[in-house]
């Protein structure tokens, strides 16, 4: 600190920077006597130590330093002098002298255990580094017989392992190839042992593994004959212990081949060769024997096997099979006893309460969280679900058979289940009881509705299921208020129930609140992305809203899930038609007829699309097919009749118009078309008779009277004057009627807006505008028509009829002429092609009523 001082204000702040310590001056080292002396003593080279002249101070011979560094300063004489032995600078005896041939460490200079590099004798090298790297190991010769055998054994084991791994990955052919190659290698191994004289040391375990794996792979590839031959080789070899068990595998192959007697024989032979200590194996073989007896229809023998198993080691599958056998022979009492045994079978799983974590123990919470969804718990859940499935199926099967009525049988099963470990299944059985009522069309108070209403005060899960089914029932009965009420109740009990959300959306859909309905369908899809009903109804909703692209996306997604759904394909075809892409619509309809080749409506739609594209031959083919499967479609009949008229085959058109007359006997136009076809084909007498018959049925039809007048005139008949008088009278009545209608309209135009709008329609003309029949009333709700249905909609039909001429209007346009004017054939001019009904149909209603309430029952 004596060199540290504070600078005063008058001192130079930059002074002292050029000062340096003379110790670091290397230029004066040659003249520094102390440095030179140090170089010569401590760092000079010393001669190597020898055992002959121990280097001590008394001996007068000094030892050099351990580094042997020559001085680089001075002249040659000084360098020569530095290489000579020099005395120690301190006169201290040297400890590094060699004594008794061992180098003694110089502890004064270096750590013990190390010596100077110049010492003579052996050096201290504990790690043997001076010897260099160890020589490589000598490789074993592969030419020896033992080595060849070991290599072949390893190859065979590797091939067996590859075969098993390939089978695990599903590559059956590769698995079989590896098994065959392992067999070839194993035979080569046996020959190698025989050639080397070690035939007594054959590895039987390896041979057994190869043959067993080969037989298994043959069976997996359905090569049953080869598999049986390979198994036979193993079984007949007495050197293989416990090979008799493989007869079970042989029996399984015979079972797949439906050779049931041979399978039973082999099962029994395997059973004889298995000792009683292997109880579980014997039970499984006896269960297989019982199943084979069921396939053979020998239920008594099967019952014997299953009863023995249930007495020794009961299990769920055997109990279920036993109930099936009792049901097949119709033994009511034994069915009841078997059901009681079934629900008493222990599952050997832990209670679910075990997985409820306590609130105060953190360590226990962590353990339970770790095991709550592990493999063991998953296996337990699967076992419990399988047991519940068998019990539910058994109850539904025997309920109608064990009592006089199915309701009494269900009640007995429910009572038994309530007293067992499957208490929660009692509610599910009650739900199934209500569903059975539904299948029997029993919607009355004593049936499904009353049964489901009993669950309104139960726990939330059962309440939601019951309310969902009630909503579905009321929706089918068109009681939409009740359907909406129970849909809300089901959603309150379980908001994540997709069926409840779909029912709620359906009730909103029928009220035409499509935006809200779409929200419910979307929520159902969020809860269950695989809910096809929600996706279908969402597509219909978008279609009603005019969002055709979004609707198309929904149905394309649905088609990816339901590849063979006719309804989905029909909707896709209709959407492409609405998007003005007829080629895509035709493609989807062509796919549809591969699923439903006899659907007349699809065939008619294809005919319409081809007709709009101008391909008359294809259109005729599909219309003809549609008529063949459903000869009562008036639109198809009309198109075919018009097609034959266009192609000048009026005789063939007659049969279609006659069929139309049978379907719609009150429509005069079909009878007029029949008469016109007769006249066009030259059969005037038949045409005259037809017109007279039409006049008797429709005496005020002006067109019929005109044709009668013209035909009678051309044929020179006396009745012409009578028909002419009637024609004038009818035409005068028509003029009076038209004047009345015109005056009524003019009077109503001077009234109020409401009166004007009400009277603007005018008084219906009983002749020109006949009142709509019940079948022609416009249908605004869903009519139940589907793409593969056969009934036409009232809306579509009435629209079509309005597009055609009225009952008393001429089917072919003809002007007022004198009676003696020349007769002009109304069919001489090309007839306008009638539009098929599919163009006027309300496509949105095709499947709405089917899917908007269907498939909502819980599985």
BARO-584693 format. One line per field, with one value per residue (C-alpha): x, y, z; residue in one letter; residue number from 1. Coordinates in steps of 0.05 Angstrom, whole numbers, plus 5000, padded with zeros to 4 digits. Layout:
REM residues N
x = c(X;...)
y = c(Y;...)
z = c(Z;...)
aa = c(A;...)
i = c(NUM;...)
//
This chain:
REM residues 859
x = c(5000;5060;5058;4985;4970;4916;4932;4930;4900;4969;4998;5003;4949;4986;5055;5087;5061;5131;5161;5172;5201;5273;5260;5225;5283;5306;5362;5407;5399;5467;5500;5458;5505;5449;5407;5467;5485;5413;5414;5478;5458;5383;5368;5431;5437;5462;5492;5448;5452;5487;5489;5566;5578;5527;5517;5528;5562;5614;5633;5654;5609;5549;5484;5452;5382;5323;5305;5370;5358;5419;5437;5425;5470;5546;5601;5619;5666;5610;5563;5615;5624;5550;5548;5600;5579;5567;5564;5499;5488;5469;5518;5458;5465;5427;5368;5359;5419;5408;5414;5406;5385;5323;5313;5300;5254;5283;5235;5269;5252;5191;5136;5153;5145;5174;5247;5288;5285;5360;5362;5387;5351;5276;5227;5165;5107;5048;5000;5048;5042;5114;5097;5048;4977;4958;4959;4890;4853;4861;4797;4764;4764;4695;4717;4708;4644;4622;4627;4586;4532;4528;4523;4466;4429;4433;4406;4348;4329;4333;4287;4236;4237;4229;4170;4136;4148;4120;4057;4051;4054;4001;4046;4023;4059;4127;4115;4103;4164;4209;4180;4194;4265;4276;4253;4304;4360;4342;4345;4414;4434;4413;4454;4514;4510;4505;4565;4606;4587;4545;4478;4464;4468;4410;4373;4302;4275;4298;4266;4201;4201;4212;4156;4107;4118;4112;4046;4019;4037;4005;3941;3944;3948;3888;3932;3897;3921;3995;3983;3952;4009;4060;4023;4019;4094;4102;4049;4076;4147;4154;4216;4174;4144;4073;4062;3992;3968;3976;3915;3876;3904;3888;3817;3811;3830;3777;3727;3743;3733;3665;3688;3655;3659;3734;3742;3706;3749;3814;3789;3774;3841;3876;3834;3856;3930;3925;3930;3881;3934;3922;3851;3845;3868;3818;3762;3777;3778;3711;3683;3705;3672;3606;3610;3621;3560;3519;3542;3520;3452;3465;3442;3437;3511;3529;3489;3528;3595;3572;3540;3605;3644;3595;3602;3678;3699;3641;3652;3610;3616;3598;3538;3513;3522;3484;3426;3425;3422;3364;3328;3338;3305;3251;3264;3236;3257;3328;3332;3316;3367;3420;3406;3414;3480;3502;3492;3528;3592;3650;3688;3750;3758;3764;3708;3707;3710;3782;3799;3766;3824;3821;3827;3877;3931;3974;4015;3953;3923;3985;3983;3909;3920;3974;3933;3866;3874;3929;3926;3899;3841;3825;3822;3776;3729;3728;3712;3656;3628;3628;3592;3539;3530;3518;3470;3430;3427;3406;3351;3323;3326;3291;3243;3188;3199;3201;3133;3066;3081;3146;3130;3126;3190;3226;3201;3229;3296;3297;3283;3339;3388;3371;3391;3458;3524;3496;3446;3458;3435;3363;3349;3378;3332;3273;3294;3298;3229;3203;3240;3208;3141;3162;3178;3110;3078;3051;3050;2992;2991;3008;3065;3128;3108;3087;3148;3195;3159;3177;3249;3237;3258;3316;3390;3413;3440;3376;3333;3369;3361;3287;3272;3309;3264;3202;3221;3230;3162;3125;3163;3138;3067;3077;3066;3123;3109;3117;3177;3210;3194;3226;3285;3298;3291;3342;3391;3383;3399;3458;3481;3532;3479;3483;3416;3381;3413;3391;3319;3321;3347;3292;3237;3268;3276;3202;3188;3233;3284;3340;3397;3381;3373;3442;3472;3443;3468;3538;3538;3519;3577;3624;3603;3606;3643;3619;3545;3520;3449;3473;3517;3461;3411;3462;3470;3394;3392;3446;3407;3344;3385;3412;3484;3495;3571;3569;3514;3557;3616;3572;3547;3616;3642;3582;3596;3667;3636;3576;3603;3541;3486;3435;3406;3473;3488;3420;3431;3499;3470;3414;3464;3507;3444;3425;3497;3485;3536;3495;3555;3573;3500;3499;3563;3533;3468;3507;3541;3473;3443;3500;3473;3399;3394;3318;3301;3251;3259;3334;3326;3275;3322;3377;3330;3313;3386;3403;3342;3365;3433;3401;3417;3348;3370;3401;3341;3293;3333;3329;3257;3239;3275;3239;3172;3189;3201;3144;3092;3048;3092;3050;3109;3149;3088;3077;3150;3149;3084;3110;3175;3138;3096;3159;3188;3123;3105;3035;3013;3065;3045;2973;2990;3023;2965;2916;2954;2953;2877;2873;2915;2878;2809;2784;2836;2806;2872;2897;2834;2841;2913;2890;2838;2888;2938;2884;2867;2940;2953;2894;2844;2788;2732;2768;2783;2710;2687;2738;2715;2642;2661;2698;2636;2592;2639;2655;2596;2621;2691;2697;2759;2723;2663;2707;2742;2674;2648;2709;2711;2636;2644;2703;2666;2599;2560;2491;2509;2551;2493;2478;2551;2555;2494;2524;2590;2557;2518;2580;2621;2565;2564;2638;2635;2582;2623;2686;2647;2622;2693;2719;2664;2677;2751;2737;2690;2739;2794;2754;2750;2800;2869;2849;2785;2823;2876;2823;2781;2839;2841;2771;2716;2743;2717;2687;2708;2773;2799;2771;2781;2842;2832;2861;2920;2935;2938;3005;3047;3093;3113;3154;3115;3157;3185;3255;3304;3287;3213;3159;3105;3105;3094;3028;3064;3103;3042;2996;3050;3056;2982;2977;3031;2989;2925;2861;2809;2769;2827;2853;2915;2940;2930;2876;2842;2769;2747;2682;2652;2665;2737;2790;2811;2882;2916;2936;2991;3021;3064;3119;3094;3129;3171;3138;3183;3193;3166;3234;3247;3189;3198;3218;3285;3297;3241;3269;3296;3281;3224;3264;3328;3299;3274;3306;3362;3356;3348;3408;3447)
y = c(5000;5046;5054;5075;5148;5197;5246;5318;5371;5399;5330;5307;5255;5224;5216;5148;5113;5105;5076;5000;4949;4933;4860;4851;4880;4821;4861;4859;4785;4768;4815;4792;4746;4719;4697;4666;4627;4602;4580;4541;4506;4495;4491;4463;4393;4340;4273;4211;4175;4108;4056;4051;4122;4142;4216;4247;4308;4267;4229;4294;4282;4326;4306;4349;4377;4338;4380;4378;4446;4476;4548;4591;4647;4656;4630;4560;4549;4567;4519;4464;4478;4475;4404;4379;4351;4407;4408;4421;4493;4477;4420;4376;4300;4274;4228;4204;4157;4088;4036;3962;3972;4011;4084;4122;4182;4251;4277;4344;4362;4321;4280;4210;4156;4193;4198;4240;4226;4214;4162;4094;4030;4013;4072;4077;4060;4031;4035;4003;4060;4053;3985;4016;3991;3919;3873;3857;3794;3735;3722;3655;3613;3602;3540;3496;3454;3481;3553;3536;3504;3564;3612;3572;3568;3643;3653;3606;3642;3710;3685;3660;3727;3764;3719;3735;3809;3809;3775;3827;3882;3848;3826;3753;3736;3761;3723;3659;3670;3679;3617;3576;3603;3586;3515;3509;3536;3488;3428;3452;3456;3384;3361;3400;3366;3298;3311;3333;3271;3308;3280;3264;3338;3361;3421;3394;3459;3496;3444;3448;3524;3524;3474;3506;3575;3548;3514;3576;3620;3570;3574;3650;3651;3604;3547;3497;3433;3453;3474;3408;3369;3410;3400;3325;3322;3352;3309;3244;3258;3224;3265;3327;3330;3357;3358;3331;3400;3421;3379;3438;3480;3425;3422;3498;3491;3437;3483;3538;3488;3470;3398;3395;3319;3319;3382;3349;3286;3326;3369;3307;3276;3339;3338;3267;3286;3346;3331;3356;3403;3447;3464;3529;3496;3439;3489;3526;3462;3441;3510;3499;3431;3463;3516;3462;3425;3490;3496;3424;3437;3386;3432;3376;3358;3431;3441;3383;3417;3486;3461;3426;3491;3532;3484;3482;3551;3597;3653;3703;3674;3604;3629;3667;3606;3564;3612;3608;3533;3534;3585;3541;3481;3526;3508;3567;3546;3529;3595;3631;3590;3602;3677;3677;3641;3691;3752;3718;3704;3742;3788;3792;3868;3924;3971;4039;4072;4051;4103;4161;4202;4225;4299;4300;4251;4281;4218;4175;4224;4218;4142;4140;4190;4145;4081;4111;4098;4047;3982;3942;3991;3991;3915;3917;3966;3923;3861;3897;3925;3855;3826;3881;3868;3794;3806;3858;3813;3753;3793;3819;3748;3710;3764;3747;3672;3662;3692;3699;3770;3804;3859;3807;3775;3842;3856;3790;3804;3874;3846;3795;3848;3896;3843;3829;3867;3899;3945;4001;3955;3955;4024;4004;3944;3989;4033;3971;3952;4019;4009;3941;3976;4023;3965;3937;4004;4011;4086;4085;4101;4030;4026;4063;4133;4113;4069;4126;4177;4136;4157;4232;4231;4183;4200;4247;4193;4152;4214;4240;4175;4169;4242;4234;4176;4212;4272;4226;4194;4260;4284;4224;4239;4312;4337;4387;4424;4361;4340;4407;4401;4333;4353;4410;4361;4314;4371;4395;4326;4316;4374;4330;4281;4289;4255;4306;4363;4333;4326;4398;4419;4380;4416;4482;4459;4446;4517;4541;4573;4543;4585;4562;4491;4493;4516;4455;4408;4440;4431;4358;4349;4382;4332;4273;4284;4216;4233;4223;4245;4314;4321;4301;4348;4404;4394;4398;4461;4495;4474;4508;4570;4571;4560;4506;4503;4491;4439;4405;4402;4369;4315;4302;4290;4245;4206;4193;4161;4127;4104;4067;4113;4124;4185;4220;4206;4232;4297;4306;4296;4346;4397;4393;4402;4464;4489;4480;4424;4369;4326;4318;4305;4250;4220;4216;4187;4134;4116;4115;4064;4017;4017;4018;3993;3986;4055;4084;4156;4156;4126;4180;4234;4207;4209;4281;4303;4268;4299;4368;4353;4335;4260;4233;4160;4156;4193;4144;4085;4109;4131;4063;4029;4074;4056;3982;3985;4034;4039;4089;4150;4198;4242;4184;4160;4229;4235;4166;4180;4246;4212;4161;4217;4255;4193;4181;4117;4136;4064;4054;4119;4094;4044;4098;4147;4092;4077;4151;4149;4093;4131;4198;4182;4252;4284;4290;4306;4234;4208;4262;4240;4168;4189;4233;4175;4130;4183;4197;4123;4120;4084;4136;4090;4076;4150;4168;4118;4146;4218;4197;4163;4225;4268;4224;4233;4307;4337;4409;4395;4441;4407;4339;4370;4404;4338;4303;4356;4350;4275;4269;4320;4283;4217;4245;4225;4252;4267;4327;4376;4353;4361;4429;4453;4429;4462;4530;4523;4506;4562;4612;4588;4596;4668;4685;4653;4692;4757;4743;4729;4793;4836;4805;4822;4893;4902;4874;4920;4980;4951;4953;4923;4863;4853;4863;4813;4763;4772;4777;4702;4703;4653;4586;4563;4494;4475;4511;4507;4447;4448;4412;4343;4319;4290;4357;4400;4434;4399;4446;4398;4337;4286;4226;4220;4194;4186;4113;4122;4111;4162;4231;4293;4330;4397;4371;4337;4398;4443;4397;4394;4470;4473;4431;4453;4454;4400;4434;4468;4436;4395;4422;4495;4506;4570;4584;4559;4548;4480;4465;4488;4439;4392;4404;4348;4376;4324;4344;4397;4376;4369;4408;4363;4357;4372;4317;4325;4324;4395;4420;4379;4409;4374;4399;4355;4291;4262;4314;4276;4212;4238;4294;4244;4178;4141;4181;4121;4107;4046)
z = c(5000;5005;4930;4930;4941;4923;4869;4891;4849;4829;4810;4738;4726;4668;4701;4714;4652;4623;4686;4689;4736;4718;4736;4669;4629;4585;4551;4612;4628;4598;4648;4707;4748;4792;4732;4698;4761;4766;4694;4704;4768;4771;4696;4666;4637;4684;4665;4675;4741;4744;4798;4794;4818;4869;4863;4931;4955;4991;4928;4897;4836;4830;4796;4744;4748;4724;4664;4624;4591;4559;4572;4511;4535;4533;4488;4465;4524;4570;4534;4538;4611;4623;4595;4645;4713;4761;4835;4871;4886;4957;4971;4989;4981;4921;4936;4866;4864;4837;4891;4882;4810;4826;4811;4874;4865;4873;4925;4930;4859;4837;4869;4892;4842;4783;4763;4717;4644;4644;4699;4681;4695;4695;4695;4737;4690;4729;4670;4621;4572;4548;4517;4467;4450;4463;4402;4372;4395;4352;4312;4320;4259;4228;4193;4253;4255;4322;4298;4235;4279;4325;4266;4235;4301;4308;4238;4251;4316;4280;4225;4275;4310;4244;4227;4293;4285;4214;4239;4294;4241;4199;4142;4138;4073;4099;4163;4124;4081;4142;4174;4112;4108;4181;4165;4109;4153;4209;4162;4139;4212;4224;4164;4189;4256;4224;4180;4240;4279;4330;4312;4385;4402;4358;4388;4394;4423;4361;4316;4355;4351;4276;4262;4309;4280;4209;4225;4258;4198;4151;4192;4193;4117;4112;4085;4130;4095;4102;4174;4192;4160;4199;4264;4249;4242;4312;4344;4316;4340;4407;4424;4433;4503;4512;4437;4448;4466;4394;4377;4404;4347;4298;4324;4316;4243;4233;4267;4217;4161;4192;4202;4270;4285;4272;4315;4374;4367;4369;4427;4467;4450;4474;4536;4552;4546;4593;4667;4719;4745;4684;4704;4664;4600;4609;4621;4557;4516;4545;4528;4456;4455;4478;4424;4371;4396;4389;4317;4306;4338;4394;4450;4502;4494;4496;4560;4592;4577;4599;4664;4682;4670;4711;4769;4766;4743;4724;4675;4638;4567;4589;4629;4568;4523;4573;4572;4496;4498;4548;4505;4443;4477;4510;4583;4622;4692;4673;4636;4701;4740;4687;4689;4765;4758;4705;4748;4806;4768;4802;4756;4798;4790;4840;4858;4824;4893;4896;4843;4879;4908;4981;4992;5048;5024;4969;4958;4952;4902;4859;4861;4843;4787;4758;4760;4743;4669;4665;4626;4685;4697;4623;4623;4684;4649;4586;4627;4664;4599;4568;4628;4625;4551;4562;4619;4580;4519;4561;4595;4529;4501;4556;4581;4530;4540;4616;4630;4596;4573;4559;4610;4666;4641;4642;4712;4736;4704;4735;4804;4797;4773;4830;4880;4846;4837;4773;4806;4756;4699;4726;4698;4631;4630;4643;4584;4540;4563;4537;4472;4464;4471;4415;4370;4384;4365;4436;4449;4497;4571;4591;4541;4525;4547;4617;4625;4605;4649;4710;4701;4707;4780;4772;4767;4712;4664;4664;4663;4602;4564;4582;4564;4498;4478;4501;4459;4400;4411;4414;4353;4314;4338;4314;4385;4378;4443;4484;4443;4457;4531;4539;4496;4545;4603;4571;4559;4631;4657;4610;4568;4533;4507;4430;4420;4465;4426;4360;4385;4408;4340;4307;4345;4326;4254;4245;4270;4212;4258;4218;4248;4318;4295;4263;4330;4366;4312;4317;4392;4384;4336;4386;4439;4391;4326;4299;4307;4236;4250;4272;4211;4164;4195;4195;4120;4110;4152;4110;4049;4074;4089;4018;4041;3990;3995;4070;4060;4008;4057;4109;4062;4034;4105;4118;4055;4080;4142;4109;4043;4020;4046;3990;4025;4028;3955;3935;3973;3941;3872;3887;3914;3852;3810;3850;3839;3764;3756;3722;3705;3779;3795;3744;3773;3843;3817;3779;3845;3878;3830;3846;3918;3900;3828;3830;3857;3806;3831;3821;3752;3735;3760;3716;3657;3672;3677;3612;3579;3602;3572;3505;3508;3491;3483;3553;3582;3549;3576;3648;3643;3615;3673;3723;3691;3695;3770;3785;3730;3768;3765;3724;3705;3677;3639;3609;3587;3554;3518;3492;3470;3428;3397;3379;3347;3308;3345;3366;3375;3430;3464;3472;3527;3569;3563;3578;3642;3659;3649;3700;3750;3740;3713;3727;3682;3613;3578;3583;3548;3495;3483;3474;3423;3387;3383;3353;3301;3285;3273;3224;3268;3260;3283;3349;3356;3345;3398;3447;3435;3445;3510;3533;3516;3558;3618;3606;3567;3575;3547;3486;3458;3455;3420;3368;3352;3348;3299;3255;3255;3240;3185;3153;3159;3135;3196;3214;3287;3265;3274;3345;3365;3331;3370;3436;3419;3408;3472;3513;3482;3498;3570;3573;3549;3601;3655;3634;3634;3705;3728;3695;3726;3794;3789;3767;3826;3876;3851;3878;3947;4004;3998;4039;4000;3935;3954;3975;3912;3863;3859;3831;3836;3815;3749;3760;3690;3678;3749;3785;3860;3886;3909;3975;3938;3905;3968;3974;4026;4064;4119;4104;4064;4080;4010;4004;3947;3944;3958;3906;3924;3893;3935;3932;3923;3863;3833;3839;3811;3751;3739;3741;3688;3641;3606;3645;3641;3587;3551;3487;3498;3430;3416;3363;3342;3333;3265;3228;3233;3160;3162;3142;3198;3222;3261;3328;3333;3268;3301;3348;3418;3473;3516;3584;3643;3692;3761;3792;3768;3809;3870;3936;3943;4014;4041;4013;4077;4130;4163;4164;4194;4237;4287;4267;4300;4365;4410;4454;4436)
aa = c(X;X;X;X;X;X;X;X;X;X;X;X;X;X;X;X;X;X;X;X;X;X;X;X;X;X;X;X;X;X;X;X;X;X;X;X;X;X;X;X;X;X;X;X;X;X;X;X;X;X;X;X;X;X;X;X;X;X;X;X;X;X;X;X;X;X;X;X;X;X;X;X;X;X;X;X;X;X;X;X;X;X;X;X;X;X;X;X;X;X;X;X;X;X;X;X;X;X;X;X;X;X;X;X;X;X;X;X;X;X;X;X;X;X;X;X;X;X;X;X;X;X;X;X;X;X;X;X;X;X;X;X;X;X;X;X;X;X;X;X;X;X;X;X;X;X;X;X;X;X;X;X;X;X;X;X;X;X;X;X;X;X;X;X;X;X;X;X;X;X;X;X;X;X;X;X;X;X;X;X;X;X;X;X;X;X;X;X;X;X;X;X;X;X;X;X;X;X;X;X;X;X;X;X;X;X;X;X;X;X;X;X;X;X;X;X;X;X;X;X;X;X;X;X;X;X;X;X;X;X;X;X;X;X;X;X;X;X;X;X;X;X;X;X;X;X;X;X;X;X;X;X;X;X;X;X;X;X;X;X;X;X;X;X;X;X;X;X;X;X;X;X;X;X;X;X;X;X;X;X;X;X;X;X;X;X;X;X;X;X;X;X;X;X;X;X;X;X;X;X;X;X;X;X;X;X;X;X;X;X;X;X;X;X;X;X;X;X;X;X;X;X;X;X;X;X;X;X;X;X;X;X;X;X;X;X;X;X;X;X;X;X;X;X;X;X;X;X;X;X;X;X;X;X;X;X;X;X;X;X;X;X;X;X;X;X;X;X;X;X;X;X;X;X;X;X;X;X;X;X;X;X;X;X;X;X;X;X;X;X;X;X;X;X;X;X;X;X;X;X;X;X;X;X;X;X;X;X;X;X;X;X;X;X;X;X;X;X;X;X;X;X;X;X;X;X;X;X;X;X;X;X;X;X;X;X;X;X;X;X;X;X;X;X;X;X;X;X;X;X;X;X;X;X;X;X;X;X;X;X;X;X;X;X;X;X;X;X;X;X;X;X;X;X;X;X;X;X;X;X;X;X;X;X;X;X;X;X;X;X;X;X;X;X;X;X;X;X;X;X;X;X;X;X;X;X;X;X;X;X;X;X;X;X;X;X;X;X;X;X;X;X;X;X;X;X;X;X;X;X;X;X;X;X;X;X;X;X;X;X;X;X;X;X;X;X;X;X;X;X;X;X;X;X;X;X;X;X;X;X;X;X;X;X;X;X;X;X;X;X;X;X;X;X;X;X;X;X;X;X;X;X;X;X;X;X;X;X;X;X;X;X;X;X;X;X;X;X;X;X;X;X;X;X;X;X;X;X;X;X;X;X;X;X;X;X;X;X;X;X;X;X;X;X;X;X;X;X;X;X;X;X;X;X;X;X;X;X;X;X;X;X;X;X;X;X;X;X;X;X;X;X;X;X;X;X;X;X;X;X;X;X;X;X;X;X;X;X;X;X;X;X;X;X;X;X;X;X;X;X;X;X;X;X;X;X;X;X;X;X;X;X;X;X;X;X;X;X;X;X;X;X;X;X;X;X;X;X;X;X;X;X;X;X;X;X;X;X;X;X;X;X;X;X;X;X;X;X;X;X;X;X;X;X;X;X;X;X;X;X;X;X;X;X;X;X;X;X;X;X;X;X;X;X;X;X;X;X;X;X;X;X;X;X;X;X;X;X;X;X;X;X;X;X;X;X;X;X;X;X;X;X;X;X;X;X;X;X;X;X;X;X;X;X;X;X;X;X;X;X;X;X;X;X;X;X;X;X;X;X;X;X;X;X;X;X;X;X;X;X;X;X;X;X;X;X;X;X;X;X;X;X;X;X;X;X;X;X;X;X;X;X;X;X;X;X;X;X;X;X;X;X;X;X;X;X;X;X;X)
i = c(1;2;3;4;5;6;7;8;9;10;11;12;13;14;15;16;17;18;19;20;21;22;23;24;25;26;27;28;29;30;31;32;33;34;35;36;37;38;39;40;41;42;43;44;45;46;47;48;49;50;51;52;53;54;55;56;57;58;59;60;61;62;63;64;65;66;67;68;69;70;71;72;73;74;75;76;77;78;79;80;81;82;83;84;85;86;87;88;89;90;91;92;93;94;95;96;97;98;99;100;101;102;103;104;105;106;107;108;109;110;111;112;113;114;115;116;117;118;119;120;121;122;123;124;125;126;127;128;129;130;131;132;133;134;135;136;137;138;139;140;141;142;143;144;145;146;147;148;149;150;151;152;153;154;155;156;157;158;159;160;161;162;163;164;165;166;167;168;169;170;171;172;173;174;175;176;177;178;179;180;181;182;183;184;185;186;187;188;189;190;191;192;193;194;195;196;197;198;199;200;201;202;203;204;205;206;207;208;209;210;211;212;213;214;215;216;217;218;219;220;221;222;223;224;225;226;227;228;229;230;231;232;233;234;235;236;237;238;239;240;241;242;243;244;245;246;247;248;249;250;251;252;253;254;255;256;257;258;259;260;261;262;263;264;265;266;267;268;269;270;271;272;273;274;275;276;277;278;279;280;281;282;283;284;285;286;287;288;289;290;291;292;293;294;295;296;297;298;299;300;301;302;303;304;305;306;307;308;309;310;311;312;313;314;315;316;317;318;319;320;321;322;323;324;325;326;327;328;329;330;331;332;333;334;335;336;337;338;339;340;341;342;343;344;345;346;347;348;349;350;351;352;353;354;355;356;357;358;359;360;361;362;363;364;365;366;367;368;369;370;371;372;373;374;375;376;377;378;379;380;381;382;383;384;385;386;387;388;389;390;391;392;393;394;395;396;397;398;399;400;401;402;403;404;405;406;407;408;409;410;411;412;413;414;415;416;417;418;419;420;421;422;423;424;425;426;427;428;429;430;431;432;433;434;435;436;437;438;439;440;441;442;443;444;445;446;447;448;449;450;451;452;453;454;455;456;457;458;459;460;461;462;463;464;465;466;467;468;469;470;471;472;473;474;475;476;477;478;479;480;481;482;483;484;485;486;487;488;489;490;491;492;493;494;495;496;497;498;499;500;501;502;503;504;505;506;507;508;509;510;511;512;513;514;515;516;517;518;519;520;521;522;523;524;525;526;527;528;529;530;531;532;533;534;535;536;537;538;539;540;541;542;543;544;545;546;547;548;549;550;551;552;553;554;555;556;557;558;559;560;561;562;563;564;565;566;567;568;569;570;571;572;573;574;575;576;577;578;579;580;581;582;583;584;585;586;587;588;589;590;591;592;593;594;595;596;597;598;599;600;601;602;603;604;605;606;607;608;609;610;611;612;613;614;615;616;617;618;619;620;621;622;623;624;625;626;627;628;629;630;631;632;633;634;635;636;637;638;639;640;641;642;643;644;645;646;647;648;649;650;651;652;653;654;655;656;657;658;659;660;661;662;663;664;665;666;667;668;669;670;671;672;673;674;675;676;677;678;679;680;681;682;683;684;685;686;687;688;689;690;691;692;693;694;695;696;697;698;699;700;701;702;703;704;705;706;707;708;709;710;711;712;713;714;715;716;717;718;719;720;721;722;723;724;725;726;727;728;729;730;731;732;733;734;735;736;737;738;739;740;741;742;743;744;745;746;747;748;749;750;751;752;753;754;755;756;757;758;759;760;761;762;763;764;765;766;767;768;769;770;771;772;773;774;775;776;777;778;779;780;781;782;783;784;785;786;787;788;789;790;791;792;793;794;795;796;797;798;799;800;801;802;803;804;805;806;807;808;809;810;811;812;813;814;815;816;817;818;819;820;821;822;823;824;825;826;827;828;829;830;831;832;833;834;835;836;837;838;839;840;841;842;843;844;845;846;847;848;849;850;851;852;853;854;855;856;857;858;859)
//
